[in-house]
Amino acid sequence: MRKIIGYDPLNFWKEVKAPKLFIFGGQDTQVVVKKSLHRLENELKKNENYTVLLLNPNGHALFRDDVCDFIARWVKEAGKP
C-alpha cells in the first residue's frame, strides 16, 4: 500500500464552510476508523455542521443502495442528519 506522506485531509476539512458528510466502513482495513472518528470529534469545532455515517458491515468499499438514499436525503435537507 502506498501512503501519501505529509498529507492531512483534516486541515482541508477545517476550512470548508459547507455542511460535511463523512462516511466510513466499520470493517475498513485501509483506514483506521476509530482514530479518524476521534480526530473529527476532537478537531472540528463543536458548532460545525458535519455528519458521520458509519457502515459497520462495510470495508473500504462503501456502495450500498441505502447509502445512496441517505446521501440524497442529506443533500436535499441541506446537510442535516
Summary of the structure (lengths in Angstrom):
residues: 81
radius of gyration: 13.4
end to end distance: 33.4
largest distance: 37.3
contacts: 163
relative contact order: 0.22
helix: 37%
strand: 15%
